[in-house]
Amino acid sequence: MNMQLASRAHLAEEVPVALVFNGISHAVMMATPLHLEDFALGFALSEGLIDQASQLYGVEVIQQAQGIELQIDIAAQCEVRLKERKRSMAGRTGCGLCGTDSLDQVKLKLSQAPKVQLDVQTMQRAHAGLRALQPLKLQTGATHAAAWSDMNGVIQTVREDVGRHNALDKLIGAMSKAGIHATQGFICITSRASFEMVQKTIQSGAGALTAVSAPTRLAVEIALSHNLLLAGQVRGDSFTAYSYPERFLTTVPIESKETETHGHP
């Protein structure tokens, strides 16, 4: 038996982060306390609380004994959405639904994703390079990552967090602040593609989401109904195309099934 003693220096941070919009408490998420301004902006965008980055005027990070509070100032015309999507309970690690107080809030009203084509080798190149760009994962083994790759398979931006939703929100916020045009690349994640991850990707304006693990059935249904290119189980030289297999560019034919196809470029 090979047992190792854990070091506190190698443990991922996980703290309560309260998101307060215009003085209205909206959600408490368990998150890694890094890139919190990106988190605030990305959360506001992906949850549909604001439509564009210019509607967020500022973020104040307040350290408290029990956690962190983000005081987020958004445009007054967006406040009505806070009441429509108000949350009152603390969310567990990266949970996108804990505290949502009605079933109507589960599915967001989404636009159609832009139609994109994705070269398979480009996708695999991005995923292969992602591991080296996850310092928290390499140190702790306990975090997820969400990354933005250009169409050459070169990772441009990465964000990490103990929660997969948080990592994606941080990435969306970072992309928005940098003025990245969402259709000029694709999003890679190191987790499963749950329906919230699909919704957040569509909200970001991206046309493709590629994941290390598999999606859920609802995630596939939303991807198909909203034009999103969705790949899962991207590992080594294999992947699974869960939507629009004809948009994956490869010299090897991709076998089609009802809602999933297996490609082995």
ZIUR-V113404 format. One record per backbone hydrogen bond with DSSP energy under -0.5 kcal/mol. NH is the residue of the N-H (numbers start at 1). CO is the residue of the C=O. If there is no record, write none. Layout:
NH,CO
NH,CO
//
This chain:
3,1
10,7
11,8
15,31
17,29
18,16
18,68
19,27
20,18
20,70
21,19
21,24
22,20
22,72
24,21
25,23
26,19
27,19
28,89
29,17
30,92
31,15
31,29
34,32
39,35
40,36
41,37
42,38
43,39
44,40
45,41
46,42
47,43
48,45
49,44
50,44
55,52
56,53
57,55
57,73
58,73
60,71
61,59
62,60
62,69
63,61
64,67
67,64
68,16
69,62
70,18
71,60
71,69
72,20
72,70
73,58
73,71
74,72
75,55
78,75
79,76
81,78
82,78
82,79
83,79
84,80
85,81
86,83
87,26
88,99
91,28
94,30
95,92
100,97
101,86
105,102
106,103
107,103
108,106
110,108
113,226
116,114
118,247
120,249
123,119
124,120
125,121
126,122
127,123
128,124
129,125
130,126
130,127
131,127
133,130
134,131
138,134
139,135
140,136
141,136
141,137
144,161
146,159
147,188
148,157
149,147
149,186
150,154
151,184
153,150
155,153
156,148
157,148
159,146
161,144
167,163
168,164
169,165
170,166
171,167
172,168
173,169
174,170
175,171
176,172
177,173
178,174
179,175
179,176
180,175
182,180
184,181
185,182
186,149
187,208
188,147
189,210
190,145
193,214
194,192
198,194
199,195
200,196
201,197
202,198
203,199
204,200
205,201
205,202
206,201
209,229
210,187
211,231
212,189
213,191
216,193
220,216
221,217
222,218
223,219
224,220
225,221
226,222
226,223
227,224
228,223
229,207
230,228
231,209
232,240
233,213
234,211
235,233
235,238
238,235
239,263
240,232
241,261
242,230
242,240
243,230
247,244
248,245
249,118
249,247
250,248
255,253
255,262
261,241
262,255
263,239
263,261
//
